[in-house]
Amino acid sequence: MIKLKQFESILQQVKDFEEPKIKYEQYCTNSHLASHILYNIATKFGFEEKSVIDLGCGTGMLTIGCSILGANQILSVEIDPNALEIAKENISDLIFEDSSNSEEEEDGDEEEEDGAEEEEQEEEEEEEEEEQEQEQEQEQKEEQNSENEEQKVIKEIIALDDITLVECDVFKLTQKEIIEIYGEDIRFDCAILNPPFGTKIKGVDVKFVTKALEFIKPGGSVFSFHKTTTRKFLIKHFTNMGYNVDVLFQVKFDLPKSYKFHRKKNVEIMVDILHITKK
Ligand SMILES: C[S@@+](CC[C@H](N)C(=O)[O-])C[C@H]1O[C@@H](n2cnc3c(N)ncnc32)[C@H](O)[C@@H]1O
């Protein structure tokens, strides 16, 4: 396994959210904490050759960590396309060291060369009319498509070797979409998640874990980050639902200034790393 120091120095390069969206409780797990948490999980349970689902992957911190520690199939789900775009760059830069990722495809509407003949002008006018008609048709199609798009659960799939990034609301994701993505009905060895803590939408933390449990193999694990103040409630809730819940360890999160809804500039909160297993 990679040395912890080297692992941490790679995760330090993960780019953060550009404009964190408060409604999604966006912040990037600090690289020091992420490396220590993942390394600890890897030592105890191992990511080697494991399939992992990362719910609310943000800019890819946990996805990249699991991949470096040996996970060989990772599905990373995120609702925010901007975050996903940064995740894509981070993965390309840090895992595949592929500098070509930033190449943008551009429409090649090059102007035709000037041949100042009259006939050519007429032809051009006809072409323009045709183009206008086509544009109108295209607009109508796009309107219809955008209506269909809104109903689509998966907005985008970005396949990067054994990591698949998916733009999707976690709560709309079902096994049907997993089949759509992989072409087969698979379940994951484990889930890793640093979900919203429920500061903006009450109960969202519990809903994230409940979702993660849907996609896990029997005997699989969910590793999830939660405010320590919710520990008792979560243990009771998931134990009553028939799961085992262990507190693996506790860490101190120093939430950054970008997490604006806090009055203070930085906020320290105690966070539990929970290990939830199917019985
Ligand atoms: C606390 S951040 C953690 C980001 C990343 N996993 C990390 O550890 O650095 C929570 C992430 O969940 C995403 N998120 C919130 N609600 C979501 C939803 N309904 N579906 C998918 N992603 C969601 C946010 O956009 C954000 O990226």
The ligand as a Tripos MOL2 file, in Angstrom:
@<TRIPOS>MOLECULE
LIG
   27    29     1     0     0
SMALL
NO_CHARGES

@<TRIPOS>ATOM
      1 C1        -20.0750   17.7070    2.4040 C.3       1 LIG1
      2 S1        -19.9430   17.6390    0.6580 S.3       1 LIG1
      3 C2        -18.7550   16.3120    0.4720 C.3       1 LIG1
      4 C3        -18.0630   16.3050   -0.8620 C.3       1 LIG1
      5 C4        -17.0250   15.1930   -1.0600 C.3       1 LIG1
      6 N1        -17.6170   13.8710   -0.8920 N.3       1 LIG1
      7 C5        -15.8730   15.3340   -0.1060 C.2       1 LIG1
      8 O1        -15.8370   14.5600    0.8650 O.co2     1 LIG1
      9 O2        -15.0190   16.1990   -0.3080 O.co2     1 LIG1
     10 C6        -21.5070   16.8750    0.2140 C.3       1 LIG1
     11 C7        -21.7080   16.6760   -1.2790 C.3       1 LIG1
     12 O3        -22.9940   16.0850   -1.5040 O.3       1 LIG1
     13 C8        -23.5640   16.6800   -2.6710 C.3       1 LIG1
     14 N2        -25.0300   16.5280   -2.6040 N.ar      1 LIG1
     15 C9        -25.8940   17.1520   -1.7690 C.ar      1 LIG1
     16 N3        -27.1470   16.7390   -2.0240 N.ar      1 LIG1
     17 C10       -27.0780   15.8250   -3.0150 C.ar      1 LIG1
     18 C11       -28.0370   15.0290   -3.7110 C.ar      1 LIG1
     19 N4        -29.3390   15.0860   -3.4150 N.pl3     1 LIG1
     20 N5        -27.6060   14.1870   -4.6790 N.ar      1 LIG1
     21 C12       -26.2790   14.1100   -5.0010 C.ar      1 LIG1
     22 N6        -25.3320   14.8430   -4.3840 N.ar      1 LIG1
     23 C13       -25.7130   15.6850   -3.4080 C.ar      1 LIG1
     24 C14       -23.1170   18.1210   -2.5820 C.3       1 LIG1
     25 O4        -23.2330   18.8030   -3.8130 O.3       1 LIG1
     26 C15       -21.6870   17.9650   -2.0860 C.3       1 LIG1
     27 O5        -20.7980   17.8410   -3.1550 O.3       1 LIG1
@<TRIPOS>BOND
     1     1     2 1
     2     2     3 1
     3     2    10 1
     4     3     4 1
     5     4     5 1
     6     5     6 1
     7     5     7 1
     8     7     8 2
     9     7     9 1
    10    10    11 1
    11    11    12 1
    12    11    26 1
    13    12    13 1
    14    13    14 1
    15    13    24 1
    16    14    15 ar
    17    14    23 ar
    18    15    16 ar
    19    16    17 ar
    20    17    18 ar
    21    17    23 ar
    22    18    19 1
    23    18    20 ar
    24    20    21 ar
    25    21    22 ar
    26    22    23 ar
    27    24    25 1
    28    24    26 1
    29    26    27 1
@<TRIPOS>SUBSTRUCTURE
     1 LIG1         1 GROUP 0 **** ****
